[in-house]
Amino acid sequence: MREAGYTPSHQSVKLLKFADDTTLIGLISDGDESAYRGDMDHLVTWCDQNNLELNALKTVEMRNPAPPTTITLRDAPVITADSFRFLGTIISQDLKWELNISSITKRGQQRMFFLRQLKKFNLPKSLMVHFYTCIIESILTSSITIWFAAATANDKRRLQRIIRSAEKVIGCNLPSIQDLFASRSLRRAGKIVADPSHPGHELFEVLPSGRRLCSIRTRTSRHKTSFFPAAVGLINKARDPHLTQTFIPPPHLKDVLN
């Protein structure tokens, strides 16, 4: 279902839509669920009025802590989950990324089989690199700007081992997982800086000197390792001449980095 005409009535509730996936996000403060529950009921009513069918069997609720009572959708109970897959990325109740990285690692290792098969058929090195980039690297970097900065050192090593295995098979050096994260974060940040309508545009504030960005104040490690603080830190570090050889800044950020 694509509820193009539905808009949440409370600022604490957000609606995310993509094709037939719809996600309702609510901020519950001091145990007050009225805004969240109200918008959920309004969404159900809107769907009924516009001949859109909600499938309760494919609907889950994730909350921390767990809800005291199970919500119902058209008289059907909604399952409470510890994690769920959102557009290919596994989000856990505790906002940790071990499950997501384990899924990525497993898929990357499975696809290494095909790279080894191509090696047996003496495929040219350049074509093997293209295959790796399209089939394996694309998996390793799926939503990497969201989860990598908060990943544990052990999880990062797991991902890097796949890249090292690919290097041995192909016979050439490949970008490390850290470099992949940095390049994609800079690219994403460049698009946000170039788009004044983006909700995060104002977070990339240039200091009066015009050479660096203002660091985002964080109170928790979880916030510090989220995308915007991490991206600002990468942009500022990219001015180091020893790092600019690795981090290629997007065109929109060249004025800040130079």
RONUVEX-843042 format. One record per residue: residue in three letters; x, y, z of N, C-alpha, C, O in turn. Coordinates in steps of 0.02 Angstrom, whole numbers, plus 50000, padded with zeros to 5 digits. Layout:
! residues N
ALAXYZXYZXYZXYZ ...
//
This chain:
! residues 258
MET500424994050000500005000050000500445006250000500975006350031 ARG500225011249965500605017549962500135023149982499735025549941 GLU500175025350045499705030250071499955037250054500165041050098 ALA499915039049989500195045349966499835051349996500125056650002 GLY499195050350014498805056050039498765056450113498435061050139 TYR499075051950150499015051950223499615055450254500185054150235 THR499485059850302500005063450338499865062950412499305064250433 PRO500365060950453500255060550526500035067250554500235072550530 SER499615066950606499345073150635499755075750693499635081350717 HIS500245071850717500665073950773501395074350751501635070250712 GLN501745079350778502455080250760502885074450786503425073250758 SER502665071050838503055065550866502985059050827503285054050845 VAL502585059150775502455053050735502675054450663502495059550634 LYS503055049850635503285050450565503055044350526503015038750552 LEU502905045550463502685040150418503195039450362503325044250326 LEU503485033450355503965032050302503645027250252503385022050271 LYS503665029150188503335025150136503835023450081504225027750059 PHE503815017250058504225015150002503865009349968503805003949996 ALA503615010649906503245005549869502665002949912502235006849932 ASP502664996449928502114993749968502304993050042501934989850080 ASP502864996050063503074995950133502885002550166503015007950140 THR502575002050224502405007950263502625006950335502465001950366 THR502985011850361503235011450430503015017650468503125023350446 LEU502705016550525502485021950568502945022250629503015017350665 ILE503265028050639503745028950694503455033950743503265039550724 GLY503425032150807503155036650857503625037550915503945032850937 LEU503685043750939504085045250998503625045451058503185049751064 ILE503715040651104503295040151163503675042951223504195040251242 SER503435048351251503765051651307503345050851370502735051851369 ASP503675049051425503345048351490502755043551488502265044451524 GLY502805038551445502275033551441501645035751407501145032151407 ASP501645041651376501045044251343501025041751270501415043951228 GLU500585037151257500535034051191499965036951149499825034451094 SER499645042151172499045044651139499175046751067498775045151023 ALA499725050451055499865052750987500015046750942499765046450885 TYR500425042150966500615036250926500005031950911499895029950853 ARG499605030450961499005026350951498495029950907498165026850865 GLY498435036550918497945040350879498115040250805497675039150763 ASP498745041450788498945041350718498885034450687498745033750628 MET499005029250728498935022550702498205021150684498065018150632 ASP497745023250727497035022350712496835026450652496425024250611 HIS497105032550646496935036750588497185033650523496845034050471 LEU497775030450525498045027250465497595021450444497455020550384 VAL497355017550492496905011950476496265014550445496025011750396 THR495985019850474495375022850448495475025550378495055024650334 TRP496045028950367496185031750301496235026250248495975027050193 CYS496555020750266496615015150219495935012250202495795010650144 ASP495495011650252494825009150239494445013750191494105011350146 GLN494505020150202494145025050161494415025350090494055027450044 ASN495045023350079495345023750013495455016849981495855016049935 ASN495105011850007495105005049978495805002049976495994998649928 LEU496185003250030496845000150036496824995150093496554996450147 GLU497114989250082497074983850130497714983350171498264982850143 LEU497634983350237498194982250282498224974950301497724971950320 ASN498824972050295498914964950311499204964350382499804965550392 ALA498774962550429498994962050499499504956550509499924956950554 LEU499484951250467499944945750474500654947750455501134944450477 LYS500734952950415501394955250395501604961550432502084964950414 THR501234963150485501374969150524501684967350590501444962750624 VAL502224970750609502544969650674502644976350708502684981550676 GLU502694976050774502844982050813503494980750852503584975450881 MET503934985650850504564985150888504604991250934504544996950912 ARG504714989950998504734995351046505214993551102505304987751119 ASN505534998651130505984997751186505815002751241505895008751231 PRO505565000451300505444993451318504824990651283504454994351250 ALA504714984151291504144980951259503494983951284503444985951342 PRO502984984351240502344987351260501994983151313502054976951313 PRO501624986451359501274982651411500714978351383500554972951410 THR500404980751329499854976951297499984976551222500284981051193 THR499744971151192499824970251120499304974251083498714974251101 ILE499514977851031499044981750992498684977050942498944971750926 THR498104979150920497724975250872497614979350809497564985450811 LEU497594975850753497474978950689496914975150654497004969450632 ARG496334978450650495744975150623495594968650661495504963350632 ASP495584969250727495424963650772495944958150771495834952850800 ALA496514959250739497044954250737497634956950778497844962650768 PRO497914952850824498484955250864499104956250821499254952350776 VAL499474961550836500094963050800500684960150839500744961350900 ILE501114956450806501684953250838502184958550861502334963350825 THR502434957650922502974961850948503644958550933503764952950955 ALA504074961950897504714959050874505304962550907505274968450925 ASP505854958750915506474961550940506874964950885507304969050899 SER506724963150823507074966150766506634965250704506194960950703 PHE506754969350653506404968550590506824971250533507264975450544 ARG506684968850474507064971050415506704976850381506144976050359 PHE507044982550378506754988450347507154990250285507724992550290 LEU506854989250227507174990650163507864987250159508354990250135 GLY507894981050181508514977150176508984977750234509474974050237 THR508854982250281509284983250339508934980850402508364982750415 ILE509264976650441508964973950502509074978850559509644980350577 ILE508524981250588508544985950644508344982050707507814978950709 SER508774982250758508634978750820508324983350872508384989450868 GLN507994980350920507654984050972508134988351012507954993951033 ASP508744985951023509234989651061509664994251018510134997351042 LEU509484994750954509844999150906510574997250898510995001450884 LYS510724990850906511384988250891511354984650824510814983050799 TRP511944983550795511964981450725512264974550713512424972850656 GLU512334970550766512634963950757512224959550709512514956250666 LEU511564959550716511144955450673511204957550600511244953350555 ASN511194964050589511244966650521511924964850490511954962750432 ILE512464965750528513124964350502513224956850491513554954750443 SER512924952750534512964945450525512614943450460512864939150424 SER512054946550445511694945150383512104947250322512144943650273 ILE512414953150327512834955650272513444951050262513614949350205 THR513754949050317514344944750313514164938050281514534935550239 LYS513604935250300513394928850272513284929350197513494924950160 ARG512944934550175512814935350104513464936650065513544934250009 GLY513914940550095514554941850062514964935450054515264934350002 GLN514974931250106515344925050102515034920250050515404916750016 GLN514384920250045514054915949995514244918049924514344913849881 ARG514294924549913514454926949846515194926249829515384926649770 MET515604925149879516304923849866516394917449826516884916749789 PHE515924912749833515954906449796515974907849720516364904749684 PHE515564912549697515534913949626516174917449602516394916349546 LEU516474921549646517114924749627517654919449618518064919949573 ARG517664914449662518154909149656518044904949593518524902649562 GLN517414904049575517264900349514517514904149452517774901049406 LEU517444910749452517694914749397518454914349392518734914349338 LYS518784913949450519504913149451519714906649417520214906449381 LYS519334901349428519494894849398519444895149322519804891449288 PHE519014899449296518924900049224519384905349194519304907249136 ASN519864907649235520374912449211520064918849183520294921449132 LEU519564921349217519264927749196519774933349206520124933349256 PRO519824938049159520304943649168520194947249234519634947849259 LYS520754949749262520724952949327520244958949327519894959949376 SER520244962849273519804968649271519074966749277518684970149311 LEU518874961349244518184959049248518014956349317517454957049340 MET518504953149349518394950549416518294956349466517894955849512 VAL518664961749455518564967649498517874970449488517544972349537 HIS517634970849426516964973249412516444968849446515964971249475 PHE516544962249441516084957549473516074958649549515544958849579 TYR516674959249578516714960349650516344966749670515974966849719 THR516464972149632516154978549649515394978149646515044980749691 CYS515134974949595514404974649585514064969549631513514970849655 ILE514374963949642514044958349675514224957649749513794955649789 ILE514834959249768515044958249837515094964849875514814965649929 GLU515454969649845515524976149879514854979549890514754982849940 SER514394978749842513734981749849513364979049910512964982649941 ILE513484972649927513184969749987513514972450050513174974250098 LEU514184972750050514554975050108514394982250126514444984250184 THR514214986250076514104993350088513364995150090513195001150089 SER512934990250093512214991750096512044995550160512134992850215 SER511815001650153511645005950211512235007050257512145008150317 ILE512845006850230513445007250273513495013950309513785014250363 THR513235019250281513275025750315512865025850379512975030150422 ILE512395021250386511965021050445512285017150502512285019450559 TRP512575011350486512775006750540513525006250552513725004050606 PHE513945008150504514655006450511514985010050571515365006850608 ALA514855016450580515185020150634515025017250702515415017950749 ALA514445014050709514245011250773514405003850779514255000650829 ALA514715000950727514884993850728515464992550776515884996950787 THR515484986650804516024984750849516654983250808516614981850748 ALA517234983350841517864981850807517854974750779518124973450726 ASN517544970150815517514963250792517094962650728517284959050682 ASP516534966250726516114966050666516474969150606516404966650550 LYS516844974350618517224977450563517754972650536517884972450476 ARG518064968850582518564963950560518234958450519518534955950471 ARG517634956450537517274951350499517164953650427517244949750380 LEU516964959850419516844962550352517504963250313517534961850253 GLN518034965350348518674966350314518964959750291519324959450241 ARG518824954250328519084947750307518804945650240519154942350200 ILE518184947450226517894945950160518274949650106518404946850052 ILE518434955850119518804959850069519494956950059519734956650002 ARG519824954850112520494951850105520454945350065520904943850025 SER519934941450076519844935250038519764936849964520044933349921 ALA519384942149948519284944049878519934946549848520074945249789 GLU520344950049887520994952349862521434946449842521774946749791 LYS521434941249883521854935349868521604931749805522004929349765 VAL520944931449796520674928149738520814932149674521034929249624 ILE520704938649677520794942849618521534944249604521754944449547 GLY521914945149659522624946649651522774954049646523234956049611 CYS522384958249681522504965449681522224968449745521834965149781 ASN522434974549760522174978049819521484980849806521334983049751 LEU521064980649858520384983249854520274988249910520614987849962 PRO519814992949902519674997749956519474994150020519074989450018 SER519744996350077519564993450141518854995350160518564999950130 ILE518574991850209517894993350230517865000450260517355003850254 GLN518405002650293518425009450321518415014650265518065019650270 ASP518805013450212518815018050156518145018250119517925023550096 LEU517815012550114517155012250082516645016350122516245020050094 PHE516675015750188516235019650231516365027150223515905031050217 ALA517015028950223517185036050218516965039050151516675044450150 SER517095035550096516925038350031516175038950023515935043949995 ARG515795034150047515075034450040514765039650087514265042850070 SER515055040450146514815045650192514935052550164514505056950168 LEU515525053550135515675060050105515225061450045514995067050035 ARG515085056250006514645057049948513935058849971513615063349942 ARG513695055350022513025056750048512995063650079512515067350068 ALA513505065550117513525072150147513525077550093513205082750102 GLY513885076350039513905081249984513215082449955513045088149938 LYS512825077149947512145077949920511705081949968511285085949946 ILE511795080850033511385084450082511585091850083511145096250087 VAL512235093250080512465100150079512195103850018512045109750021 ALA512135100349962511905103449900511145104049896510885107049849 ASP510795101349945510065101349943509785105150004509705102150057 PRO509635111549997509385115550054508725112950081508545114450138 SER508355109050042507705106550065507785100350109507295098050139 HIS508385097550112508485091450153508435093250227508705098350248 PRO508075089050267508005090550339508665091150376508695094650427 GLY509195087850352509835088150386510315093250357510895093450378 HIS510085097350311510525102150277510865106850327511465108150320 GLU510505109350376510775114250422511265111250472511615114950506 LEU511305104650476511775101550522512495102050498512965101550537 PHE512585103150432513255104150405513405111650403513395114750350 GLU513545114250461513655121450469514395123150462514805120350498 VAL514555127650416515245129550405515455134750457515085139550470 LEU516045133750486516305138550535516485145150501516565145350440 PRO516545150650539516705157250509517325157150465517375160950417 SER517805152750481518405152450440518265149850370518655150950323 GLY517705146350362517515143650297517905137450277517835135150221 ARG518315134750323518735129150305518525122650339518705117250316 ARG518155123150393517935117150428517205117650445516905123050442 LEU516905112050463516215111950484516175111950560516625109450594 CYS515645114650586515525114850657515355107750682514895104550656 SER515725105250731515585098650758514905098450792514705103250825 ILE514565092950785513905092050816513995089550887514325084550898 ARG513705093050935513765091051004513355084751017512785084150996 THR513665080051051513325073751067513405072251141513915073751171 ARG512885069251169512895067451240512985059851249513185057651303 THR512835056051199512885048851204513325046151148513375049151095 SER513625040351160514035037151108513595035051049513835034950992 ARG512975033351062512525031251008512405037050960512385036050899 HIS512325043050987512235048950943512885050650908512885052450849 LYS513445049950943514095051650914514255047250854514575049550806 THR514045040950856514195036350802513635036050749513645031750705 SER513145040450754512635040850702512905044750642513465047350645 PHE512525044950588512795047450525513045054650528513615055950508 PHE512645059350551512815066350545513445068250584513895071350556 PRO513505066450649514145068050683514745064550651515285067450646 ALA514645058250630515195054650599515395057750532515995058250517 ALA514905059950493515055063050428515415069750437515885071150399 VAL515205073650486515555080050499516275078750518516735082250496 GLY516385073650560517065071950580517485069750521518075071550516 LEU517195065850475517565063650416517745069450370518295069750343 ILE517275074050362517405079850320517985083950347518425086150310 ASN517985085050413518525088950443519195085350439519715088450429 LYS519185078750448519795074850444520065074550373520665073950362 ALA519615074950324519815074350254520265080050232520565079750179 ARG520305085350272520745090950256521475089150270521925092650247 ASP521585083750306522265081450319522565078950253522275074650221 PRO523145081650232523435079550168523585072150164523605069350109 HIS523685068950221523825061750221523195057750208523235051850189 LEU522605060850219521975057250210521645058850144521255054750119 THR521785064650115521445066450054521635061849996521275061549946 GLN522195058150003522365053449950521885047449950521785044249899 THR521585046050009521115040550015520405042850008520005039749972 PHE520235048350041519555050950040519485055949983519765061349985 ILE519105054149932518985058649876518345062449890517805059449887 PRO518375068849904517775072549923517315073649864517535074449808 PRO516655073549877516175075149824516265082349801516525086449839 PRO516045084049739516135090849714515825096149759516085101749764 HIS515245094449792514905099549833515305101449895515175106749924 LEU515785097349916516155098749977516855101249964517235102450012 LYS517045102049901517735104049886517905110849915518475111949936 ASP517415115449916517545122049943517695121750018518085125650044 VAL517385116950053517495116250125518155112850138518505114550185 LEU518315107850096518905103750109519545107050086520075105550113 ASN519515111450037520125114550010520355120350053520855123550038 
//
